[in-house]
Amino acid sequence: MDQIALPSQNSRATLVQCGGYDMNKLPAVLQAGDAARLFPVLADTSKEGRTLSIFLACLENVSELGRSMLGGLDVRVGARGRIDTFTEVTLKKTIEGAKHRPDGLIVVNTGKSNWTALVEAKVGAADLTNAQIEAYLALAKLNGIDAVITVSNQFTSLPTHHPLAVSSNLTKKVQLFHWSWGYVITQAQLLREMGEVEDREQLILLAELQRFLLHASSGVKEFDQMPAAWSDVCATVSAGGVLTVKSPAGQEVVGSWHQALDRMASVLSRQLAGHVKVQMTRAEASDPTLRLKNALGGLVSDACLSSQLIVPDVAAPIQISADIRKRVLTFNMRLKAPADRKSTKARLAWLLRQLTEADPKDIHIRMFWPGRSTASQFPLAVLREKPELASMDRDGMAVLSFEVLLVKDLGTKFAQRRNFVTDLIKAATEFHANVGASLTTWQPKPPKISDGRLEPASVSTEALRDQLEQEALQRAG
């Protein structure tokens, strides 16, 4: 393969492929294929091929992008590791009558072993299909390929979660992963803003990849509206109807809710230059169907969709809920009241000082009390003017914890497919700017050494024994 090295100290990392790949050096599994190119020569109608080729070429030649993307699949690429990428591939072993051909191949050479993955890409409104992906899993197994990676505009919370429900029997020998194009854009943005890419030429390639993917001609489109089933589910709930766990509309809505959350986390990650994640249990992370089942249960029982966001360095997880009956979006964080302040007045003042710069519109404070006392809630604007209201009918009690809420009543906009996603993302940004970025947890002050114990000898065994004897004499006297 002819290669031109851009001026750089890291020549291997910034090799730009040009010209055909030496057919004698093709991976053993390939009958034919082209090296992924930064400047592919393809028909105007081949958006998928062009977009994938550019992405794979950057995955190979921008070291940190390759490490970041593949690291999410638990594939480690060390300093001496090498990534090779190919498009227009034909495998040596084929399935008779098979109509599908994968778009690309990734080969990771660690020096000790090779890891390989077939790649299938979709752009625009094209969706992945079970027939196609299941055929690729079978093809990968036949050729001894380790994984199948799909790339499309469909969002997932983790690369190990797939937008399609595929039989576990097909993934026993071959792993199945998914990257959304939005995830690729976010990873490129974070690598640039966090200063992870030191090589100038690699940084330019990364910026140009991001610029290309953000252009309409690439066919990349981020999740921006709920499915048609969303309006139907909202109408059913409003009319007092009942949803069931087996309802196709309910399942579709939950899947889209998860995509909306992933888009929201992606937007916040870019805004904050840090990795914002949708929280899930360890079991949900390893089993996407369990996550879907749990969310579907909440939708059926409470007509509510909920989740949590983990934002770097914030005081607490951000709780999110979409109440379909009330047509309300809620974001909130919960903090323990400071234990070194004894009264509700002092504890509330501690919280209000942190929210001095917050726009009070739609923000409420919920307070939790000892025992079985019910929680109380007031708008932030009201408590600023009359903080004494917090203690009303709570004589002798001190608030234990606070919940700061952003409550957005969307009304008819709630059921509108595009407006719902737009308002969800806007509300997340508003909540973090007004609340999340300002709140800090209470930390007890470090203990101090009392004046009588400043000398180590004051707590020696002899000193403690003398003290106990004196206390005994005083009791006896």
Kinemage of the C-alpha trace (Angstrom):
@kinemage 1
@onewidth
@group {chain A} dominant
@subgroup {mainchain}
@vectorlist {calphas} color= white
{ca met a 1} P 0.000 0.000 0.000
{ca asp a 2} L 1.409 3.392 -0.962
{ca gln a 3} L 1.277 5.863 1.882
{ca ile a 4} L 2.233 9.494 2.299
{ca ala a 5} L 3.344 10.608 5.741
{ca leu a 6} L 2.166 14.047 6.756
{ca pro a 7} L 4.827 16.099 8.580
{ca ser a 8} L 4.659 14.763 12.111
{ca gln a 9} L 6.689 13.132 14.835
{ca asn a 10} L 4.060 10.386 14.981
{ca ser a 11} L 4.311 9.305 11.366
{ca arg a 12} L 2.446 5.982 11.804
{ca ala a 13} L -0.462 7.730 13.484
{ca thr a 14} L -0.911 10.263 10.712
{ca leu a 15} L -0.462 8.073 7.651
{ca val a 16} L -2.946 8.977 4.987
{ca gln a 17} L -3.908 6.165 2.701
{ca cys a 18} L -3.796 6.853 -1.012
{ca gly a 19} L -3.959 4.346 -3.823
{ca gly a 20} L -5.002 0.709 -3.751
{ca tyr a 21} L -4.179 -1.678 -0.960
{ca asp a 22} L -1.615 -4.357 -1.812
{ca met a 23} L -3.813 -7.392 -2.494
{ca asn a 24} L -1.063 -9.672 -1.215
{ca lys a 25} L -1.349 -8.010 2.198
{ca leu a 26} L -5.103 -8.153 2.580
{ca pro a 27} L -6.312 -9.784 5.819
{ca ala a 28} L -6.703 -13.526 5.478
{ca val a 29} L -10.496 -13.320 5.701
{ca leu a 30} L -10.822 -11.034 2.678
{ca gln a 31} L -11.109 -12.069 -0.934
{ca ala a 32} L -11.142 -8.423 -1.994
{ca gly a 33} L -11.346 -4.995 -0.448
{ca asp a 34} L -10.078 -1.424 -0.524
{ca ala a 35} L -8.247 0.451 2.188
{ca ala a 36} L -10.572 2.998 3.784
{ca arg a 37} L -9.782 6.392 2.270
{ca leu a 38} L -10.050 9.919 3.539
{ca phe a 39} L -11.019 11.015 0.037
{ca pro a 40} L -13.086 8.149 -1.401
{ca val a 41} L -13.936 8.188 -5.086
{ca leu a 42} L -17.521 6.992 -5.086
{ca ala a 43} L -20.769 7.756 -6.880
{ca asp a 44} L -22.816 10.682 -5.592
{ca thr a 45} L -25.518 8.223 -4.597
{ca ser a 46} L -23.172 6.304 -2.291
{ca lys a 47} L -23.558 8.429 0.846
{ca glu a 48} L -23.124 5.465 3.152
{ca gly a 49} L -19.926 4.305 1.470
{ca arg a 50} L -18.413 7.791 1.461
{ca thr a 51} L -19.302 8.577 5.062
{ca leu a 52} L -18.086 5.218 6.345
{ca ser a 53} L -14.818 5.376 4.392
{ca ile a 54} L -13.942 8.794 5.816
{ca phe a 55} L -14.844 7.704 9.340
{ca leu a 56} L -12.856 4.451 9.160
{ca ala a 57} L -9.826 6.249 7.714
{ca cys a 58} L -9.898 8.655 10.660
{ca leu a 59} L -10.457 5.781 13.110
{ca glu a 60} L -7.260 4.241 11.752
{ca asn a 61} L -5.128 7.378 11.483
{ca val a 62} L -6.181 9.424 14.523
{ca ser a 63} L -4.702 7.349 17.334
{ca glu a 64} L -6.859 8.647 20.183
{ca leu a 65} L -10.071 8.310 18.200
{ca gly a 66} L -9.290 4.661 17.495
{ca arg a 67} L -8.382 3.998 21.136
{ca ser a 68} L -11.473 5.808 22.400
{ca met a 69} L -13.993 4.177 20.077
{ca leu a 70} L -12.569 0.658 20.339
{ca gly a 71} L -11.929 1.036 24.062
{ca gly a 72} L -15.684 1.356 24.481
{ca leu a 73} L -15.903 -2.168 23.059
{ca asp a 74} L -13.270 -3.364 25.549
{ca val a 75} L -10.720 -3.685 22.736
{ca arg a 76} L -7.438 -2.206 23.926
{ca val a 77} L -5.096 -0.643 21.385
{ca gly a 78} L -1.672 -0.072 22.909
{ca ala a 79} L 1.104 2.232 21.742
{ca arg a 80} L 2.394 -0.495 19.409
{ca gly a 81} L -1.041 -1.585 18.279
{ca arg a 82} L -2.157 -1.040 14.713
{ca ile a 83} L -5.612 -0.450 13.281
{ca asp a 84} L -6.309 -1.217 9.616
{ca thr a 85} L -9.672 -0.476 8.014
{ca phe a 86} L -11.231 -1.565 4.725
{ca thr a 87} L -14.320 -0.857 2.648
{ca glu a 88} L -16.007 -2.570 -0.310
{ca val a 89} L -15.048 -5.905 1.235
{ca thr a 90} L -15.693 -9.402 -0.053
{ca leu a 91} L -15.086 -12.280 2.350
{ca lys a 92} L -13.435 -15.519 1.292
{ca lys a 93} L -16.107 -17.680 2.861
{ca thr a 94} L -19.647 -16.823 1.881
{ca ile a 95} L -23.100 -18.203 2.538
{ca glu a 96} L -24.796 -19.563 -0.550
{ca gly a 97} L -27.668 -17.373 -1.660
{ca ala a 98} L -26.749 -14.537 0.703
{ca lys a 99} L -27.660 -11.141 -0.747
{ca his a 100} L -26.007 -8.887 1.814
{ca arg a 101} L -22.407 -7.672 1.733
{ca pro a 102} L -20.895 -5.825 4.731
{ca asp a 103} L -19.687 -2.263 4.210
{ca gly a 104} L -16.337 -2.546 5.937
{ca leu a 105} L -13.829 -4.380 8.078
{ca ile a 106} L -11.714 -3.290 11.058
{ca val a 107} L -8.551 -5.200 11.957
{ca val a 108} L -6.739 -4.483 15.224
{ca asn a 109} L -3.250 -5.943 15.497
{ca thr a 110} L -1.932 -5.799 19.068
{ca gly a 111} L 1.341 -7.521 18.209
{ca lys a 112} L 0.218 -10.708 19.908
{ca ser a 113} L -3.190 -11.226 18.349
{ca asn a 114} L -5.667 -9.836 15.841
{ca trp a 115} L -9.196 -8.648 16.555
{ca thr a 116} L -11.552 -8.237 13.603
{ca ala a 117} L -14.994 -6.749 13.091
{ca leu a 118} L -17.373 -6.416 10.160
{ca val a 119} L -18.938 -2.970 9.836
{ca glu a 120} L -22.373 -2.059 8.528
{ca ala a 121} L -23.285 1.621 8.165
{ca lys a 122} L -26.562 3.443 7.571
{ca val a 123} L -27.148 7.155 7.027
{ca gly a 124} L -30.190 9.345 6.522
{ca ala a 125} L -33.510 7.681 7.265
{ca ala a 126} L -32.199 4.183 6.508
{ca asp a 127} L -32.590 1.813 9.442
{ca leu a 128} L -30.788 -1.364 10.307
{ca thr a 129} L -32.766 -4.563 9.731
{ca asn a 130} L -32.703 -7.857 11.575
{ca ala a 131} L -32.367 -9.852 8.355
{ca gln a 132} L -29.224 -7.960 7.375
{ca ile a 133} L -27.529 -7.951 10.793
{ca glu a 134} L -28.342 -11.596 11.469
{ca ala a 135} L -26.835 -12.482 8.077
{ca tyr a 136} L -23.641 -10.597 8.993
{ca leu a 137} L -23.411 -12.372 12.351
{ca ala a 138} L -23.621 -15.710 10.559
{ca leu a 139} L -21.057 -14.542 7.999
{ca ala a 140} L -18.693 -13.363 10.745
{ca lys a 141} L -18.959 -16.700 12.540
{ca leu a 142} L -18.231 -18.578 9.297
{ca asn a 143} L -15.061 -16.512 8.716
{ca gly a 144} L -13.834 -16.494 12.322
{ca ile a 145} L -14.446 -12.746 12.700
{ca asp a 146} L -14.822 -11.555 16.290
{ca ala a 147} L -17.585 -8.950 16.022
{ca val a 148} L -20.106 -7.041 13.966
{ca ile a 149} L -20.332 -3.268 14.461
{ca thr a 150} L -23.248 -1.249 13.159
{ca val a 151} L -23.156 2.535 12.709
{ca ser a 152} L -26.353 4.486 12.145
{ca asn a 153} L -28.391 7.489 13.263
{ca gln a 154} L -30.066 5.355 15.931
{ca phe a 155} L -28.866 6.183 19.455
{ca thr a 156} L -28.003 3.671 22.174
{ca ser a 157} L -26.755 4.300 25.714
{ca leu a 158} L -23.796 1.941 25.420
{ca pro a 159} L -21.958 0.422 22.444
{ca thr a 160} L -22.865 -2.971 23.906
{ca his a 161} L -26.581 -2.142 23.565
{ca his a 162} L -28.051 -2.607 20.117
{ca pro a 163} L -31.117 -0.907 18.617
{ca leu a 164} L -32.282 -4.263 17.261
{ca ala a 165} L -33.447 -7.232 19.316
{ca val a 166} L -31.221 -10.070 18.105
{ca ser a 167} L -31.350 -13.671 19.303
{ca ser a 168} L -28.677 -14.391 21.902
{ca asn a 169} L -27.853 -17.599 20.034
{ca leu a 170} L -26.362 -15.481 17.241
{ca thr a 171} L -24.055 -13.570 19.581
{ca lys a 172} L -22.526 -16.505 21.451
{ca lys a 173} L -19.525 -16.678 19.116
{ca val a 174} L -19.669 -13.203 17.571
{ca gln a 175} L -20.081 -9.969 19.529
{ca leu a 176} L -22.542 -7.315 18.359
{ca phe a 177} L -21.883 -3.602 18.928
{ca his a 178} L -23.440 -0.324 17.836
{ca trp a 179} L -22.167 3.231 17.423
{ca ser a 180} L -24.496 6.076 16.589
{ca trp a 181} L -23.143 8.819 14.356
{ca gly a 182} L -24.051 11.221 17.154
{ca tyr a 183} L -21.794 9.233 19.478
{ca val a 184} L -18.938 9.514 16.957
{ca ile a 185} L -19.430 13.298 16.762
{ca thr a 186} L -19.462 13.582 20.565
{ca gln a 187} L -16.302 11.501 20.985
{ca ala a 188} L -14.512 13.669 18.411
{ca gln a 189} L -15.660 16.838 20.203
{ca leu a 190} L -14.546 15.593 23.626
{ca leu a 191} L -11.147 14.437 22.362
{ca arg a 192} L -10.556 17.893 20.871
{ca glu a 193} L -11.821 19.940 23.809
{ca met a 194} L -10.141 17.832 26.482
{ca gly a 195} L -6.789 18.114 24.735
{ca glu a 196} L -6.430 14.365 24.269
{ca val a 197} L -5.001 14.695 20.746
{ca glu a 198} L -1.556 16.299 20.833
{ca asp a 199} L -0.454 15.699 17.259
{ca arg a 200} L -1.366 18.708 15.081
{ca glu a 201} L -2.139 16.720 11.928
{ca gln a 202} L -4.335 14.263 13.814
{ca leu a 203} L -6.180 17.168 15.401
{ca ile a 204} L -6.854 18.632 11.958
{ca leu a 205} L -8.155 15.276 10.692
{ca leu a 206} L -10.421 14.972 13.733
{ca ala a 207} L -11.817 18.474 13.256
{ca glu a 208} L -12.443 17.817 9.566
{ca leu a 209} L -14.169 14.511 10.362
{ca gln a 210} L -16.479 16.299 12.754
{ca arg a 211} L -17.103 19.086 10.252
{ca phe a 212} L -17.967 16.557 7.558
{ca leu a 213} L -20.313 14.534 9.780
{ca leu a 214} L -22.126 17.707 10.831
{ca his a 215} L -22.804 18.652 7.209
{ca ala a 216} L -26.151 17.597 5.745
{ca ser a 217} L -24.450 15.916 2.776
{ca ser a 218} L -23.001 13.197 5.037
{ca gly a 219} L -26.455 11.785 5.753
{ca val a 220} L -25.806 11.966 9.493
{ca lys a 221} L -28.860 13.006 11.468
{ca glu a 222} L -29.305 13.091 15.217
{ca phe a 223} L -32.411 11.812 16.986
{ca asp a 224} L -34.886 14.693 16.911
{ca gln a 225} L -38.397 13.316 17.234
{ca met a 226} L -40.399 10.597 18.923
{ca pro a 227} L -42.161 7.965 16.783
{ca ala a 228} L -45.774 8.201 15.673
{ca ala a 229} L -46.633 5.851 18.547
{ca trp a 230} L -45.730 8.652 20.997
{ca ser a 231} L -48.781 10.722 20.100
{ca asp a 232} L -50.962 7.603 20.244
{ca val a 233} L -49.692 6.641 23.708
{ca cys a 234} L -50.217 10.192 25.011
{ca ala a 235} L -53.764 10.191 23.636
{ca thr a 236} L -54.493 6.782 25.196
{ca val a 237} L -53.301 7.896 28.629
{ca ser a 238} L -55.204 11.198 28.425
{ca ala a 239} L -58.392 9.298 27.608
{ca gly a 240} L -57.920 7.036 30.639
{ca gly a 241} L -56.845 4.064 28.568
{ca val a 242} L -54.603 1.276 29.821
{ca leu a 243} L -51.217 0.345 28.400
{ca thr a 244} L -49.837 -3.189 28.597
{ca val a 245} L -46.260 -4.456 28.674
{ca lys a 246} L -46.916 -6.324 25.428
{ca ser a 247} L -48.157 -3.232 23.627
{ca pro a 248} L -46.018 -2.610 20.506
{ca ala a 249} L -46.677 1.136 20.868
{ca gly a 250} L -45.412 1.101 24.452
{ca gln a 251} L -42.274 -0.790 23.486
{ca glu a 252} L -41.596 1.619 20.636
{ca val a 253} L -42.075 4.633 22.921
{ca val a 254} L -39.662 3.257 25.541
{ca gly a 255} L -37.034 2.579 22.884
{ca ser a 256} L -37.393 6.135 21.590
{ca trp a 257} L -37.297 7.527 25.132
{ca his a 258} L -33.932 5.869 25.578
{ca gln a 259} L -32.729 7.384 22.295
{ca ala a 260} L -33.927 10.822 23.454
{ca leu a 261} L -32.011 10.402 26.724
{ca asp a 262} L -28.866 9.414 24.837
{ca arg a 263} L -29.201 12.453 22.569
{ca met a 264} L -29.658 14.664 25.634
{ca ala a 265} L -26.582 13.178 27.323
{ca ser a 266} L -24.622 13.677 24.102
{ca val a 267} L -25.619 17.358 23.893
{ca leu a 268} L -24.687 17.987 27.546
{ca ser a 269} L -21.369 16.180 27.041
{ca arg a 270} L -20.496 18.580 24.228
{ca gln a 271} L -21.633 21.614 26.223
{ca leu a 272} L -19.645 20.629 29.324
{ca ala a 273} L -16.648 19.021 27.562
{ca gly a 274} L -17.091 15.995 29.807
{ca his a 275} L -18.708 12.583 29.619
{ca val a 276} L -22.352 12.766 30.702
{ca lys a 277} L -23.899 9.330 31.073
{ca val a 278} L -27.357 7.850 31.450
{ca gln a 279} L -27.281 5.880 34.692
{ca met a 280} L -28.346 2.266 34.741
{ca thr a 281} L -27.815 -0.703 37.006
{ca arg a 282} L -25.042 -3.165 36.305
{ca ala a 283} L -27.664 -5.724 35.305
{ca glu a 284} L -29.289 -3.257 32.873
{ca ala a 285} L -25.897 -2.388 31.386
{ca ser a 286} L -25.220 -6.049 30.635
{ca asp a 287} L -28.772 -6.839 29.504
{ca pro a 288} L -30.517 -4.163 27.367
{ca thr a 289} L -33.775 -6.139 27.421
{ca leu a 290} L -33.912 -5.786 31.219
{ca arg a 291} L -33.567 -2.023 30.920
{ca leu a 292} L -36.369 -1.972 28.354
{ca lys a 293} L -38.530 -4.178 30.593
{ca asn a 294} L -38.002 -1.959 33.655
{ca ala a 295} L -38.823 1.223 31.756
{ca leu a 296} L -41.874 -0.409 30.202
{ca gly a 297} L -43.058 -1.394 33.674
{ca gly a 298} L -42.906 2.242 34.804
{ca leu a 299} L -44.766 3.378 31.716
{ca val a 300} L -47.566 0.847 32.222
{ca ser a 301} L -47.971 1.281 35.998
{ca asp a 302} L -47.471 5.048 36.349
{ca ala a 303} L -47.787 6.441 32.807
{ca cys a 304} L -44.359 7.887 33.444
{ca leu a 305} L -40.913 7.578 31.851
{ca ser a 306} L -37.929 8.181 34.103
{ca ser a 307} L -34.164 7.977 34.248
{ca gln a 308} L -31.046 9.473 35.842
{ca leu a 309} L -28.099 11.385 34.412
{ca ile a 310} L -24.586 11.259 35.818
{ca val a 311} L -22.800 14.559 35.171
{ca pro a 312} L -19.107 14.864 36.116
{ca asp a 313} L -18.474 16.588 39.459
{ca val a 314} L -22.078 17.557 40.222
{ca ala a 315} L -23.483 17.179 43.726
{ca ala a 316} L -25.932 14.370 42.925
{ca pro a 317} L -27.422 12.408 40.024
{ca ile a 318} L -30.027 14.307 38.014
{ca gln a 319} L -33.413 12.600 38.177
{ca ile a 320} L -35.567 12.976 35.060
{ca ser a 321} L -39.215 12.104 34.568
{ca ala a 322} L -41.798 12.600 31.863
{ca asp a 323} L -45.292 12.336 33.358
{ca ile a 324} L -47.672 11.540 30.512
{ca arg a 325} L -50.846 12.102 32.567
{ca lys a 326} L -49.771 15.553 33.731
{ca arg a 327} L -47.809 16.280 30.545
{ca val a 328} L -44.954 17.547 32.658
{ca leu a 329} L -41.157 17.195 32.446
{ca thr a 330} L -39.312 17.219 35.764
{ca phe a 331} L -35.602 17.444 36.510
{ca asn a 332} L -34.390 17.308 40.108
{ca met a 333} L -31.452 16.769 42.421
{ca arg a 334} L -31.595 15.791 46.090
{ca leu a 335} L -29.167 16.995 48.758
{ca lys a 336} L -28.847 16.289 52.477
{ca ala a 337} L -29.347 19.322 54.687
{ca pro a 338} L -26.183 20.488 56.500
{ca ala a 339} L -26.019 18.717 59.873
{ca asp a 340} L -23.957 21.478 61.495
{ca arg a 341} L -26.929 23.861 61.230
{ca lys a 342} L -29.652 23.079 63.713
{ca ser a 343} L -32.686 25.003 62.491
{ca thr a 344} L -34.683 24.759 59.286
{ca lys a 345} L -34.102 28.480 58.769
{ca ala a 346} L -30.321 28.055 58.793
{ca arg a 347} L -30.416 24.933 56.643
{ca leu a 348} L -32.658 26.601 54.062
{ca ala a 349} L -30.402 29.659 54.010
{ca trp a 350} L -27.485 27.354 53.155
{ca leu a 351} L -29.401 26.079 50.109
{ca leu a 352} L -30.732 29.456 48.971
{ca arg a 353} L -27.245 30.972 48.989
{ca gln a 354} L -26.201 28.384 46.432
{ca leu a 355} L -29.134 29.341 44.189
{ca thr a 356} L -28.593 33.101 44.332
{ca glu a 357} L -27.943 33.371 40.585
{ca ala a 358} L -30.642 30.911 39.523
{ca asp a 359} L -33.603 32.093 37.472
{ca pro a 360} L -36.527 31.106 39.741
{ca lys a 361} L -38.939 30.425 36.886
{ca asp a 362} L -40.275 26.847 37.106
{ca ile a 363} L -37.901 25.986 39.990
{ca his a 364} L -39.314 24.529 43.206
{ca ile a 365} L -37.842 23.384 46.523
{ca arg a 366} L -39.182 20.218 48.122
{ca met a 367} L -38.305 19.554 51.765
{ca phe a 368} L -38.238 16.207 53.566
{ca trp a 369} L -38.840 15.989 57.307
{ca pro a 370} L -38.200 13.516 60.158
{ca gly a 371} L -40.463 10.563 60.835
{ca arg a 372} L -43.670 10.216 58.890
{ca ser a 373} L -44.125 13.915 58.222
{ca thr a 374} L -45.126 14.586 54.637
{ca ala a 375} L -42.797 16.518 52.366
{ca ser a 376} L -43.524 20.189 51.724
{ca gln a 377} L -42.855 22.167 48.550
{ca phe a 378} L -42.641 25.838 47.593
{ca pro a 379} L -41.541 27.769 44.507
{ca leu a 380} L -38.008 29.105 44.790
{ca ala a 381} L -39.268 32.666 44.245
{ca val a 382} L -41.635 32.342 47.243
{ca leu a 383} L -38.944 31.002 49.604
{ca arg a 384} L -36.612 33.800 48.616
{ca glu a 385} L -39.234 36.321 49.708
{ca lys a 386} L -40.619 34.439 52.709
{ca pro a 387} L -38.207 31.733 53.927
{ca glu a 388} L -40.198 31.442 57.174
{ca leu a 389} L -42.905 29.579 55.245
{ca ala a 390} L -40.631 26.521 55.227
{ca ser a 391} L -41.074 26.122 59.009
{ca met a 392} L -44.814 26.712 59.038
{ca asp a 393} L -46.589 23.929 60.983
{ca arg a 394} L -43.215 22.246 61.569
{ca asp a 395} L -42.546 23.337 65.143
{ca gly a 396} L -39.532 21.666 66.709
{ca met a 397} L -38.565 19.968 63.440
{ca ala a 398} L -35.515 20.505 61.240
{ca val a 399} L -35.570 19.675 57.547
{ca leu a 400} L -33.483 16.581 56.688
{ca ser a 401} L -32.975 16.980 52.942
{ca phe a 402} L -33.868 19.144 49.964
{ca glu a 403} L -34.929 18.400 46.441
{ca val a 404} L -34.459 21.138 43.860
{ca leu a 405} L -36.819 20.675 40.937
{ca leu a 406} L -37.292 22.178 37.503
{ca val a 407} L -40.914 21.536 36.495
{ca lys a 408} L -41.889 22.155 32.876
{ca asp a 409} L -45.614 21.980 32.102
{ca leu a 410} L -45.621 21.416 28.327
{ca gly a 411} L -49.369 21.160 27.862
{ca thr a 412} L -50.289 20.180 24.312
{ca lys a 413} L -46.621 20.375 23.218
{ca phe a 414} L -45.916 17.290 25.336
{ca ala a 415} L -47.609 14.987 22.810
{ca gln a 416} L -45.945 16.615 19.796
{ca arg a 417} L -43.211 14.294 18.588
{ca arg a 418} L -40.552 16.847 17.661
{ca asn a 419} L -41.360 19.445 20.333
{ca phe a 420} L -41.078 16.861 23.103
{ca val a 421} L -37.466 16.004 22.208
{ca thr a 422} L -36.544 19.670 21.723
{ca asp a 423} L -38.046 20.683 25.074
{ca leu a 424} L -36.420 17.729 26.853
{ca ile a 425} L -32.953 18.777 25.683
{ca lys a 426} L -33.581 22.463 26.437
{ca ala a 427} L -34.817 21.630 29.928
{ca ala a 428} L -31.702 19.539 30.645
{ca thr a 429} L -29.467 22.445 29.695
{ca glu a 430} L -31.587 24.901 31.706
{ca phe a 431} L -31.546 22.699 34.796
{ca his a 432} L -27.796 22.245 34.768
{ca ala a 433} L -27.128 25.944 34.117
{ca asn a 434} L -29.476 27.096 36.908
{ca val a 435} L -29.173 24.287 39.438
{ca gly a 436} L -26.672 21.523 38.729
{ca ala a 437} L -23.723 23.854 38.191
{ca ser a 438} L -24.432 25.701 41.471
{ca leu a 439} L -25.208 23.034 44.052
{ca thr a 440} L -22.604 21.448 46.291
{ca thr a 441} L -23.010 18.754 48.905
{ca trp a 442} L -22.588 19.529 52.577
{ca gln a 443} L -19.347 18.241 54.048
{ca pro a 444} L -18.769 18.054 57.802
{ca lys a 445} L -15.862 20.118 59.029
{ca pro a 446} L -12.739 18.128 59.909
{ca pro a 447} L -12.424 17.384 63.635
{ca lys a 448} L -10.116 19.568 65.707
{ca ile a 449} L -7.797 18.557 68.540
{ca ser a 450} L -9.033 20.044 71.800
{ca asp a 451} L -6.741 22.370 73.684
{ca gly a 452} L -6.205 19.805 76.446
{ca arg a 453} L -4.943 17.174 74.015
{ca leu a 454} L -2.495 19.137 71.871
{ca glu a 455} L 0.426 17.127 73.293
{ca pro a 456} L 0.657 13.439 72.324
{ca ala a 457} L 1.501 12.639 75.935
{ca ser a 458} L -1.971 13.805 76.955
{ca val a 459} L -3.469 10.676 75.379
{ca ser a 460} L -0.773 8.186 76.363
{ca thr a 461} L -1.810 5.029 78.203
{ca glu a 462} L -0.549 6.509 81.462
{ca ala a 463} L -2.511 9.736 80.973
{ca leu a 464} L -5.707 7.895 80.059
{ca arg a 465} L -5.287 5.579 83.089
{ca asp a 466} L -4.838 8.570 85.402
{ca gln a 467} L -7.921 10.207 83.932
{ca leu a 468} L -10.040 7.097 84.512
{ca glu a 469} L -8.817 6.779 88.107
{ca gln a 470} L -9.687 10.423 88.793
{ca glu a 471} L -13.160 9.914 87.322
{ca ala a 472} L -13.632 6.827 89.554
{ca leu a 473} L -12.582 8.773 92.676
{ca gln a 474} L -14.977 11.572 91.782
{ca arg a 475} L -17.838 9.092 91.448
{ca ala a 476} L -16.925 7.457 94.772
{ca gly a 477} L -16.611 10.836 96.524
